[in-house]
Structure formats: C-alpha cells, structure tokens
Amino acid sequence: MSWSTREIAELAGTSLRAVRHYHEVGLLEEPERRVNGYKQYGVPHLVRLLRIKRLVDLGFSLNQIAETVDEGEHPGRALRTLDAELAATVERLQRARLELTTLIEQRAPADLPAELTPGEATVLSKTDRSLLLVMARLMNGEQLQTYGALVRNLPAHPVNQEFDELSADAGEHIRQHLVERMVPYLRWLRQDHPDLPDLYTAVSKGKKIIRETMETVLHELYNPAQLDVLHRAHVIVDESTQPRPGRNATELR
C-alpha cells in the first residue's frame, strides 16, 4: 500500500507544507512517483516522518533533527542539549511574566524597561520616551535603577513643555529666555540626585561607541534650537559643579 503526500501528512499529523519542506532540507527522502506523476509514499516514509514529527514536537530544530533522527533509541547528548535550551527558555519566559505583571499593576508603558516606569506625576513626551529607550539599552542594571528613581520622581515643570515646543528657527531672545528658565530646573535636579551615575561608566560597551550613539540620537531627536538651549544651559550649570561627561544627554529633562 502507498499513500499520497496529503494522505501521509494526515497520517503523521503534520501538514503538506511541512512534508515538502522536509524534502527540501533533506530530512525526508523523495519517494518514487506513480505513472500519473504523483508521489507514492511507503511505510518507511511514514515511520521516518513520524520520527521527525516526534522530535519537532519535543522542540528540536531541523538541524538538530538531522543529527539526531538516525541515532537510535536514546540520543542522550542531543536530549541534554535540548533540555538546557528549554530550561533557558522557561527562565526567560518566567522573567517576562514577572515584568508583565509589573507593567500591568503599575499601568506602565510596555516599551520601557520596568526600572524606568514613570511616576504618576511624570510627564514624558514622545521624544523623552525615545531617548529613554535608547539610554536603557546602553545602561547596566545599577544605572537603570538609579535613573529609574529620577524618572519616577520627575516633577512636571513648565520648562519641559516650552522646550518640547521650541521651534528650530526660534530667535536668540526666545532661546536665552528658555536657558534662563532651564538652569534653575537643572540645578535642582542635580542637587536632588547628586549620585546620578555617569552614563559612560561601568558599561560593557566602549565609551566611544556610547558617546557617538548618544550624539547621533540627540541630533536626530532634537532640533538645532533645542540642542543649542541644552548646551548653553548645561555650560552654565557646570560652571558651579564638577563637569561630568554625558550629563547633558541624561539630565536634559
């Protein structure tokens, strides 16, 4: 007795597409064809396909199956490797569930790490969120925790909205007025968070890469007038505090 591709797929509990793919990658030998050109599968094909399906259901990749399917009754090393991979996947999913629980309970934005969940009074613009998202990728765990405390306790301030609405062609008097209003706010932030770590320290990535990344991001997110105001405001603030590279990027709001 022989079966068509559709029939053997149904017997094995898989799909036509899967059977054809197994042929393409060399896992399942192509059967002979009938006079009418249709494939005719026999018992060896069915047994082989059932073995492949079993290993797929266990979680083996097709590459692993190619190395395992002919090993016999107990491919111990392959099973141990798969078990380790599944354990890592379970751990990752458990961490994801814990983080999802935090996001749900705190009604936090899903795009930001849980450590950077804004406080109820914190108002973040679309640009702020984009900047925080990039920063989160560049920071280590300790930095995330410290900056998270800043984000959670960041008060709403009129200067933030003025900065967001500053147009690229803003005149000198408008820029200077905003600088004068921003300086006290930045000084207060530094005084309230004196231990804020430098973004460019204690990181696995090189300082040069981080600095170049942040410069690129800042120039994409903010227009020339906003960048000018940020620079001038931080120069004034730094005159009375010890210069700390990178703070113009991380304390800007």
GINOR-V322942 format. One record per residue. N is the residue number from 0. SS is DSSP state (a for helix, b for strand, c for the rest). PSI is psi as a letter, one per 30 degrees, with the letter a starting at -180 (none if undefined). OMEGA is omega in whole degrees, -180 to 180 (NA if undefined). Layout:
((N SS PSI OMEGA) (N SS PSI OMEGA))
This chain:
((0 c k 177) (1 c l -178) (2 b l 173) (3 c l 179) (4 a e -180) (5 a e -178) (6 a e -178) (7 a e 176) (8 a e 179) (9 a e 179) (10 a e -177) (11 a f -180) (12 c h 179) (13 c a -176) (14 c l 175) (15 a e -179) (16 a e 180) (17 a e 180) (18 a e -180) (19 a e 179) (20 a e 178) (21 a e 174) (22 a e -176) (23 a e -177) (24 a g 175) (25 c g 179) (26 c e -177) (27 c k -178) (28 c k 177) (29 c k 179) (30 c l 174) (31 c l -180) (32 b k 176) (33 c l 178) (34 c e -179) (35 c g 177) (36 c f -180) (37 c k 179) (38 b k 176) (39 c j -178) (40 b k 178) (41 c a -179) (42 a e 179) (43 a e 178) (44 a e -180) (45 a e 180) (46 a e 179) (47 a e -179) (48 a e 178) (49 a e 177) (50 a e 179) (51 a e -180) (52 a e 179) (53 a e -179) (54 a e 176) (55 a e -180) (56 a e 178) (57 a f 179) (58 c g 179) (59 c k 171) (60 c l 180) (61 a e 177) (62 a e 178) (63 a e 179) (64 a e 180) (65 a e -179) (66 a f -170) (67 a e -168) (68 c f -179) (69 c g -175) (70 c f -179) (71 c a -171) (72 c e -173) (73 c i 176) (74 c i -171) (75 a e -177) (76 a e 180) (77 a e 179) (78 a e 179) (79 a e 178) (80 a e 179) (81 a e 179) (82 a e 179) (83 a e 179) (84 a e 179) (85 a e 177) (86 a e 178) (87 a e 178) (88 a e 178) (89 a e 179) (90 a e 179) (91 a e 180) (92 a e 177) (93 a e 177) (94 a e 180) (95 a e 179) (96 a e 178) (97 a e 180) (98 a e 177) (99 a e 178) (100 a e 178) (101 a e -179) (102 a e -179) (103 a e -177) (104 a e -177) (105 a g -178) (106 c h -174) (107 c l 176) (108 c k -176) (109 c f -175) (110 c f -179) (111 c k 175) (112 c l -179) (113 a e -179) (114 a f -177) (115 a g 177) (116 c k -179) (117 c l 175) (118 c l -178) (119 c e -178) (120 c f -177) (121 c k 178) (122 c j -180) (123 c k 175) (124 c l 177) (125 a e 179) (126 a e 177) (127 a e -178) (128 a e 179) (129 a e 180) (130 a e 179) (131 a e -179) (132 a e 177) (133 a e 180) (134 a e -179) (135 a e 179) (136 a f -175) (137 a f -174) (138 c l 173) (139 c l -175) (140 a e -179) (141 a e 179) (142 a e 179) (143 a e -179) (144 a e -177) (145 a e 178) (146 a e 177) (147 a e 178) (148 a e 178) (149 a e -178) (150 a e -179) (151 a f -176) (152 c g -179) (153 c j -177) (154 c l 173) (155 c k -178) (156 c k -179) (157 a f -176) (158 a f 179) (159 a e 179) (160 a e 178) (161 a e 180) (162 a e 180) (163 a e -175) (164 a f -179) (165 c k -178) (166 c l -177) (167 c f -178) (168 c g -180) (169 c k -179) (170 c l -177) (171 a e -176) (172 a e 178) (173 a e 179) (174 a e -177) (175 a e 178) (176 a e 180) (177 a e 177) (178 a e -178) (179 a e 179) (180 a f -178) (181 a e -176) (182 a e 179) (183 a e 179) (184 a e 179) (185 a e 178) (186 a e 179) (187 a e 179) (188 a e -179) (189 a e 179) (190 a e -178) (191 a f 180) (192 c i -176) (193 c f -177) (194 c g 180) (195 c k -176) (196 c l 176) (197 c k -180) (198 c f -172) (199 c g 180) (200 c l 176) (201 c h 179) (202 c l 179) (203 c e 179) (204 c l -179) (205 c k 179) (206 a e -178) (207 a e -180) (208 a e -179) (209 a e -179) (210 a e 179) (211 a e 179) (212 a e -178) (213 a e 178) (214 a e 179) (215 a e -179) (216 a e -179) (217 a e -179) (218 a f 176) (219 a e -174) (220 a e -174) (221 c k 180) (222 c l -176) (223 a e 180) (224 a e 179) (225 a e 178) (226 a e 178) (227 a e 180) (228 a e 178) (229 a e -178) (230 a e -177) (231 a e -180) (232 a e -179) (233 a e 176) (234 a e 180) (235 a e -179) (236 a e -178) (237 a f 179) (238 c f -178) (239 c g 178) (240 c l 178) (241 c k -180) (242 c k 177) (243 c j -176) (244 c k 174) (245 c f -176) (246 a f 177) (247 a f 179) (248 a e -171) (249 a f -179) (250 c g -169) (251 c f 179) (252 c none NA))
